[in-house]
Amino acid sequence: MKKGTRAPAAAALAFAGAALAFVLHATGLLTRVESISWDARTRLLATPAPEGLPIRLVLVDDESLARVSREQGVTWPWPREYYAALLRYLVADGARAVVFDFDFPEPSRYGVDDDRALHDALAAAPRAVLPLRLKGRAREWPWAPAPLDAEGADRAPEAPGATFSSADVVGGLALLYGHVVADADRDGVVRRVRPLVRFAGKGVPALALAACLRGAGGETPRLALHGDTLVAFGREIPLADGRLVLRYRRPGERGHLYPAHSAAGILADVSNGTPPHGLFRDAYVLVGTSAENLFDNWPTPVKTVAPGVEVHATLLDNLLHGDLFRPAPAALPPLLALAASFAGAWLVLRARSAATGLAASAAALALPAAAAVAAHAAGIAWPFAWPVAAAFLAVAGAGAVGYATEGRQRRYLRRAFEHYVSPQVIARIVDDPAQLRLGGERREVSIFVSDVEGFSSFAEGMDPQDLARFLNDYLGAMTAVLLDEGSTLDKYEGDGIVAFWNAPVAQPDHAQRAIRAAVRCQRVLASRAGEFAARIGRPLRMRVGVHTGIVSVGNFGSRRRFDYTVLGDAVNLASRLEGANKRFGTAALVSEETWRGAGPGMLGREIGRVRVVGRVQPVRVSEPWTLAGEPEPPLLRAFETARRLCLAARWDEARAALEACAGDPVAALWRERVEALRARGATEWDDVFELREK
C-alpha cells in the first residue's frame, strides 16, 4: 500500500471497527467478556477493609446453627426471642444502627409471645432497619412506614408486589425499611445495586442506604433522585444506568470482607449474663446469614459464594467513604477506542514483518485495556470489552488488507531477492519498492573481495557436479560469515565474492566489520581445510582484499534486469589488494583507510606501501591477524621489532631480526629488500612494492 493511502485506510478501519464493536456491545454479545474483565480488575485492585471501619457483621453461620442445636436443642428457624436478644445486646453496646437482612413473613411457630418479644425489642430500638422483599402478593402498605423524603422517587422503578413481615412482629411500628433486591447481572454476579425502588407510591431505599439514613440520627436525611444522580447526605452520587456500581473489598484472613461475629457467640454472652464489651459501639451492625443451607449466598466479583449481607455491607462501606465507582465520561472511551484502533491499523499497514505487525496489534489492544485498568484504580467504571474489540477489529482488518495488497507484493519480493541480497536490502526494498528504480548515491563503504588461489587449475580436473557441490559448500560457508557480520552480498564471480558494508543501512563500524569478516573467513576455511583438500586434491587457499572508500551504490543495469551494487575506483582497489596477496604470500590485505577506520583493537602488521597496476600513488597496506581481545601472536612482536630496525636503516640488525621470523613469507620478502638496500649503500628504508600484475 502506498504511503499516502495508509492514514485514510487506517481511519476507515478504525471507524468501522469501533462501529461494529459498539453494535456487538449494544446487542449484548460482549457482556460476558465485559463481566469477566470487570471481575478480574476488581480482584486485581481490591484492597482489604481499613482498620477502624464502623461496620460489623453478625452472622448466623454453620457454626451458629450447630452450636444452638447442640447446646439448646433448637433447630432453624430460631425463635424470634433470639433476634430480640441480639437486638437488645447490640443496642446496649452502643450500635449506631442495627440492620436485619432477613424478615419474618410468617407468625412464629413458637407462638404469639415469641413474636411479641421481637416486636417489643424493635419498638425500643429506634435505629433498627428491616428488609423489604419487593416480591410477593401485597400491593399496598399494610401500615405506615417511617417517613422518607425521597424527591424524584416517582422516577424510580416500580415494584409490583412485596412480602411483609408478620403483623405480630412489626404491626404498628414506624420502622425504616430497605429493599434487598438482588440486582444481579445476567451471569448472576452482583456488581451493582439500585439505590431506590418505588412501591405503592413510596420510595424504598436499598438496605445499606437505609442503614446510612437510620445511622445519621435525628430526622431521616433527605434523598433526591435527579436523572443519573442520587443526592444523599449533601453529596451527589453518580449512577450508572440508574444503579450504584459497587467497589468491593478484598476478603480478609477468615474469608469475610468485614469483621464478622458468630450470632451463637453473642447469644451465649446474653445467656451467661456477660455485659456488652464495646465491640459494636458506634458501628453499623448488619445481622444476616452465611450458613450454606440457608441459601442467602450470592456470587460477587471477589467471592464466588458470598453472604448477601456482605453485599449490603459493601454498599454501606462505599456510601460511608464516598468511593462508589463513577461512570466514565461518555465521550472519552469512544475517543480512546478510535485512537487505539487508528494507531493499531496504521502501524499494521506499515509493518515490515509479521513480528512488527503482531507487536503493533498488541500495543493497540493494550492501550484500551490499560486505560480500563487505570480507570478502575481511579474509581471510574470504564468499559473494557468494546474498546478492545474495536481495536482488535481494526488491526485484524488492517492485517487482512495488508495481506491482500502489500503482503502479496512483499512475499514476492522476498522470494525474488532472498538468495541474492542481504536481509537489510530485502527489508528496505519491501518497505519501499520504489527503490527498485535505477540510480545510485555516493557513500563511503568498506569493500570485501575474495578469490580462491589456483581455482582454474584444479577446477579443470574435477567432475562438474563435484565442482558445483564444492563451490556451493565453500561459498555457503564464506557467505554465512559475511551476512553474520552484516554485509550486503554484492555478487559471486565464479569462486570470487564481492561484499560491502554501510549500505543500504548505515553501519558506523563498517571498517571493523570488514576486517573482522576477513579474519573469520580465513578461520572457517582453516577449520575445514582437511575436508576441502580431500575434495579438490590440494590445499585450499583464499585471498582477501579490503578497502574503504567513496563509491556510487544503488541499482544499476537495465530496466528489465539490474543489480544492487557498488561502482567506483574503491572497488577496483579492493580487487587489486586481493591480488597483491600473491606477491606477499599473505591471505588478506587491508588498506590504510580501512585499518584507520576500524580503530584500536584489531591486531595485525603493517606490510608497507603497494603500487598496484593502474595507480600512481602507492597504497599502505596491513595484514590482519587477530580479533579484538585476543592475545598478540609472538611472530607479530618479532616482526614489529624487525620493522623498526628497517625504518632506522640498521640493515645488519634488521636482517638478523627478519631471519628470526622463520617461515614467514613477508619477512622473507623484507629480507630481500634489506639485502638490496644494503648492497646499494642506501641509508633510508624503501617500503614501496611494485605490482606487475593484477
N, C-alpha and C positions, 0 to 999 in steps of 0.2 A: 504494500500500500504506500502511495506517495506521501511524503512528509506533510504536505499541505492539507491532506484529507484526513489525517489521524484525529485531530481535535474535533471536527464536526462529527465524525463517525463515533468517537468516544462519547460525545454529548448525546447523540441519538440513542446509543446503547444504554447510557445512564438513565435517561428519561424512561426508556422502555422497560428497563429492569425495575426501576422504582415503581412505575405504574403497575406492572404485573405483580410485584411483591405486595403492593397495597391491596390489590384485588384479592390475593391469597389471604391476606390478613383480614380483610373485611368479610370474607366468606368463612372465616374460622379455620381454614386449613393450616394455619401456623400457630393456632392456640396452644397445641400440645408442646411445640418447640419453645414458645414463649414461657409457658409454665415451668418447663424443665430448667430453662435458663434462669428464671426468677428464683427458683428454689436453690439452684447452685450458687447464685450470687448471695442469697441470704445466708446460706450455710458458711460461705467463704468469709463474709464480712460481719457476721453476727458477733456481738460481744456479750459477756456474762452480765447479769443484772448487777448494777452497782451496789456496793455495801451501803446500808442505811436507807435503801428504798422502802417507803412505807407501805409495802404490800406483803400480806401474809396469806398463805393458803391453809385451810383446814380441810383435810381430805378423808372421806370415807373410803379407805383403800382396802386391799385384800387383807392386810394385817388387822385392820379395824373389824372387819366382818368376822374374821376367825377369832379374834380375842373376845369380842362381845358374845359370840356364840359359845365359846369355851367357858368364859367366866360367868355369864349371866343366863345362858341358855336361850338367848333371844336371836331369832333369825331376821333376815331382811324381809319386808321393810321394818325399820325400827319404830318404836313408839314415838309419838310426837313429843313426849316429855323429854326425850334425849335431845331434840333440837332446841327445846325451851331451855334446857340446862346449858347447852353450848352457848346460846344467845345471851343468857344471864351472865355466864362466866366472861364472855368476850366484852360485854358492856361494862362489867365491873372492872375489867382490866384496862379500860380506857380506850377501846377501839373507836376510831373516828367514824367508821361505817361498817356494818355487817351485811354482807350480800349473800343471799342463798341462791345457789344455782340448781335447786330442784324445788318443785312445787308440790302441793298436796291436794290433788284433784278429787280424791275420794275421802269420805269420812274414815277416821282411824278405825282399824279393826280392834283396837283396844278400848273403844267406847268414847262417849261424848266428853268425859272428863279429860281424856288424853288430848283431844282437840282443844278443849278449853285451856289446858296448861300452855300450849303454844300460843293460843290467842292472847292470853294474859301477858306472856313474855313479849310478844310483838307490841302490845299496847304500851308496855313500859319501855320500849326501845325505839325512840323517835328516829334513830338513824339506821333503821333496818330497811333493806330493799329486797323485794321478792321478784321472782321472774314471772313473765307472762308468755305463755306459749301461744303464739299467734297462728294457731291451727286448731280447729275444733268447731263445735256446733254453735257456740254462743255468738250472737250477732250484736249484743248490746252490753254495756257495763252493768253488772248486777248491783253495783254500789259505787259510790263516788270515790275515785282515786285521789291521791294527793294532787293539789292544783299544780299544773305545769304550764308556764307561759312559753309556748313554742310558736313564735311567729313564723309563718310560712309553712306550718305543718300540713296545710291543705295541699302543698306540692309534694309531700312525701308519699311513697307508695301505700296503697290501701290494703290492709289485711282483711280478707273476707270473713274470718272467724277466729275464735280464741278459745282457750281452755283455762278456766279459773280454778283457783284453789277452793277447797270446801268452805262453805259459808260458816261452818262451825269454827274454822281457823281464822279467817280474815274478815268475816262479816262485821260491818260497822266500823272498820279501821280505815283511816285515810292514809294508806300506805303508798309509797312510791314504787312503781313497777318499772322493770326494764325488760325489753324483749330479748329473747335468746334465739333469734332466728339464725340457723346455721347457714349463713350465706356463702356456701362453698362454691368453688368454680366447678366446671364440668367434670374435672378429674377427681372431685370430692375433697380437694385440699382447700382449707380455709386461709385465704390470703387477705380478704377484705371483709368489712362489716358495715352494714347500713347504720348510720348514726340515729336515724329517726324513721319510724314507721307509724302510720296512722291507723287507728282502729276506732270505729264508731264515733268519728268526729274529734277524737283526742289524739295528740301526739304521744307516742310511746318511745322513749329513748332506748338506745342499746343498754344492756345491763351494766356495762362498765361506765357508760356515760351517766346513768342513773346513780351509780356509786359516787362519781365525782360530784354530782349535784347534791346528793344527800350529805356527803362529807364536807361540803363547803360551809355548812352550818347556817343558821338563820333562815331567811326566806330562800326558797328554791331559786337559783340564779336563772336569768332569762336565757332562752335559746332562740336562735333565729336561723332559718334556712333560706339562703339567698342564692338561687341557682346552684352552682357547684362550690358553694362556700357555706360552712357551718360557723355561726357566730356563737361562741360559748366562753364564759369566764373572761369576757373582754378581749378574746383573741379570735382572729379569723383563721379557721382551719380549712384548708383546701380539700375538696373531694375529687375523686376520680370516678366518673360515671355514677355520681351520687353516693359513693361509698368511701369509707376511710381505709387507706392502704396501711396494713399493719407492719410495724418494724419489730420482728421477733428477736428475742434474746437467745444466746447460746445456752443449752442445758448445762446445769451445774453438776457437781460430783454425784449426786443421787439421781440425776436424770431429770430433775424438775427445773422449770425455768425461773421459779421464785421460791423463797424459803417456804417449806411445807411442813405441816404438823399433822400427826395422826389424830383423827377425831376420837378414837378409842382412848388415847393417852389423856386428852383433856377430860373426857368423861370419867376416867379413873381418878383424876385430880379432884373433880367435883364430888365423886363418891367418897373419896378419902378425906374430904374437907380441906384439901390443900388450897390455900388462898392464891389468887392470881399473882403472877410474878413479873408482870410488866412487859412480857414478850409482845403483846399486841397493843401497847399504849400508842395512841395517835396513829394507828395503822388502819389501812383499808383491809378488811378481812373477808376473803371470799371462801364460802363453805360449799364444797362440791364433792363429787365422787371421782375416784380414779380406779376403782375395782374393775377388773376385766369383765366380770359377768353383769355389771350394771349398765353397760352399753351406752356410756356417755363419753366415748372417746372419738376424737376427730383427727384426721391427718393434717399436719401442718408442714410448712417448708423445712422446719428444723427437727421434727419428730414424726415418724410415720404413724405413731399412735400417741396422741396427747389427750389428757383430760380436757373436756370442754371448758372447765373452769380456768385452765391456763390460757385459752384464747381470750376470755374475758379479762384476765389479769394483764395480758399483753396490751389490749386496747387501753385499759386503765393506766398502765405504765406510760404508754405513748401520750395519752391525754395529760397526764401529770407533768411530763417532761416537754411536751410540745414538739415531739420529734416524729410525728407521723410522716409518711412519705408524701412529698408534694408532686403533683403531676408535672411532667416536663412541659416547658413552653411549646405550644402547638407547632410553631414553625421550625424549631431547631432540629428535631430528629429527621424530618424530611430533607432539610438542607444538608445535614451531615451525610445522610444516605446518598444524596445526589453527588456530593463532593467525593465521597469514597468510591462510588460507582464510576464517576468520570475518571478519577485518578487511576483506579484499577484498570479500566478499559483502555485508557490511553497508554499506560505502561505496558499492558499486554500487547497492544497493537504495535508497539515499537520494540518489543523484546527481541533480542538477537538469538535467544536459545530457549529451549523448554524450561531449563532451570531458572532463567531470568523471568520467564512468564509465570512460573509457579511462585517465585518469590514475590512478584508484583501482585498476584492473586491473593497470597497470604496476607500481604500488607493491606490490601483493600478490605479484606474480611476482618482483619484485626482492628482496624480503625473504629468501625461502629461497635464492635464487640467491646473494645477497651472503653469507649465512651459510655456504654451501658454499665460497665463495672464501676467506672469513676463516678458516674451519676448516682449509682446505688449507694456508694460510700458517702456521697454528699446528701443523701436523703431525697433523691429525685427519682420518681418512678419512670424510668426511661425505657422505651421499647427496645428489645433486642432482636427478635426474630425477623421482622420485616425489613429493617435497615440492613441486616446481614444478608437476608435473602436478596435484597435489591443489588447489593454489591456482588453477590455470587452470580446472579443472573447476568449482570453487566459484563463481568470478566469472562463468564462462560460464553456469552455472545461474542465478545472480542476474540476469544480463542477460536471460536468457530469461523469468524470472519477471517482471522489471520490464517487459519489452516486452509481455507478455501481460496485465499488470494496470495498473500505473501508466503504462506507456508509451502505451497506448491513450488513457487519460484525459488525459495530458499533451499528446499531439498534438492531441486535440480542443480542449482549452482554448487552446492556442497558436493554432490556426487560427481559433478563435472571437474571440480578442481582439487578434491581432497588428496589425490595421488600426486599432485604436481607442485602445489604451493603449501606454505606453512599455514597452520590454523589461524594465525593472526591475519594473514592475507584473506583467507576464506571469510573470516568474520567481517572484515572491512568490506569485501565485495558484497556479501549477503546483506549487510546493513545499508549499503548504498550501491546498487547495481550500476548506477550511472558512472561509476569509476571504471567500468569496462571500456569506456571510450579511449581512443588513442591519445597519447601525450605523456609527458613526464614532468618532474620537478627536480630542481637542484637540491642535493642534500649530501651531507658528509656520511659516508658509510664505511664499515670495515668489511673487506672482501676476502674470502677464503677460496683458494684454487688448489685442487689436488690432482695428482696423476699417479698411475701405477708405473713403476720402473720396469722397462722392458716388456710392456704388455704385448706389443705386436709379436715379439719373438716367441713367447710361449703360447699365445693365442692361436698361432698358425697350426700348432701340433695338437690342439685339443678338439675333441668332438664338439660340434656346435651346441648340442643340448647340454653337455657338461659345462661348456664355457658359459652358456646362458645361466645355468644354475649357480655357477661360481660367482658371476657378476652380480646376480640378484642377492646372494648372501653377503658378498663384500659391500656392495653399495647400501644394502639394508643396514648393516652394522654401522657404517660411517654416518648414514643419514639419521639414524636414531640418536647419535651423539649430537649432530648439528641441530636437530629440532629440539633436543633436550636443552641445548644452550640458547634456544630462542631465535635461531636463524631463519631467514627466508631462503628456502632452497630454490636457487635460480634454475639450474639445468644440470643434466647429465650429458657429458660428451664422451660417449663410449665408456671408458673406465674413469674418466675425469669427472670431478664435481666442482660446481661453482655455487657458492652460497654467500649471503651478506647479512649484515645486521644494521639496525637503526632505520629500517624502512620495511613495511609501511608504518609500523608503530615506533615511536621514539624509544630509544634504549640508551640512556646516558652512559652506561658501562659497556658499550658495544665493542670497544677495542679489547677490553679484558675478556669478554665473551669469546671473541675470535681467537685470541691466543689460547685460552683455556680449551676451546674445541680442538685446536691443532694438537695440543699435548694429549688430550683424552683420546683422539682418534688413533694416534700412534700407540697408545697403551692398549686400546681394544685390539688393534692389529697384532701387537706382540702377544696378547693373551690367546690369540687364535692362530699363531704362527705355524704351529705343527700341523694343524688341520688344513690350512690353506696351502702350505708347502706340499703336503701329500697330494692335493688335488691338482696343482699346476706343475708339479715336478721340480720345483725350485723354491728358494726362499722368496717371500713376497715383501717388497718394499714399496712404500708410498711416500711421495714428496709433496710438501705443502708450502704454498706461498701466501702470506697475509700482508695486506696493505690497507691503510686508511687514507681516504681522500674524497674530494668532491666529485660527484657523478650526477648523471641525469637518470632518475629512477622512475619507472612507470610502465605503462602498457605500450609496447612497440610492435609494429608489424602491419598487417593489412586489416581492413575492417572485417574480413572473414576469418582471419587467424592472426593471433598476436600473443605475446608473452609479457608477463610482468617481470621486468629485468632491469639491469643496470648497464649504462653505457658511459664510456669515458676513458681517459688515459689511466686513471687509477686502476681500472680493471685490467688493462694491459700490463701494468707494472706488477700487479699481484701474480699474473701469469708468468712474467719474466722471473720473479723471485722463486716461483715453483721450480722453474728450470734451472735456476742458479744453484740449487742444491746439488746438482751433478758435479759442479766444479769443487764444492767444499766437502762433498761426501756426507752432507747433513740430511736430516729427514724433514726439517721445517725451518723456514727463514721468515723473519718478521721485519717489516720496515721500521725505520726510526719513528715515523709518525704514529704507527700503531703502538710501538713499545712505550713511547712517551704518553700516549693517551690512556694506556692501561693503568698507569700509576704504579705505586710501590706494591710489592707483594709477590709479583711473578719473578721467578729466578731463571736466569739464562746467562748467555755471554755475548758480548759484542764481538762480531767477527771482523768488521771493517766496512769499507765502502765498496760498492759494486757498481760498475758502469755497464748497464745492460744494453743489449742491441737496440738501437733506435733512440737512445737517450744520451745527451751530452753530459748532464750533471750526474755524478755518481750518487748512489743511494746508500746510506748507512744501514746495515742490517744486523740483526741479532738472532741467536738461536735459542728458543725457549726450552727449558729443561724440566722444571717442576712447577707445581701449582702452589698457590698461596698457602702458607702454613706448613709446608713440607720442609724437611731438613735440606741443607745445601750439600750436593754431592762433592766428594773430595776432588774430583777432576776439575770442577769449576774453580775451586780455590787455587789449584795448581796452575790452571790456565791463566787466571787473573794475575798471578804473580809474574808469569812469563810475559803477559801483555804489557804490564807496567815497565818491564825491562826493555821491551821492544820500543815503547814510546820514548824511553830515555836513551835509546840508541846504544845500549850496553850490550853489544852483539854477543860477546862470548858467554856472558851470564844468561842472556836470553836464549841462546842456543841450548845451553845445558838445561835450562828450565823447561824448554819445549821438548827436549829429549826425554824428560821425566814423565811427560804425558804420553806414554807409550800406547800405541794402538788408536790414537785419536787422529782422524784424517785432517781435521782443521789444524791441529798442532803441527802435523807433518807439512801442510801447505805453508804455514807461517815459517817453519824452519827453513824451507826452500827460499822464502823471501829474505830471511835473515842472512842466509849464505850469500845470496846475490848482492844484497846491500853491503855486506861486509867486504865482499870481493871488490866492489866499486869504490870502497872507502867512503860510503855515504855516512853522513852524520845525523840524518833525520829518518824517521820511520815513514815508509810509504805504505798506506793501508788500502790503496785503490786497486781492486782486482778487475781486470778487463774480461768480459764475457764475449767469446767469439761466436757463440751460437745461442739460439733462443731456448 
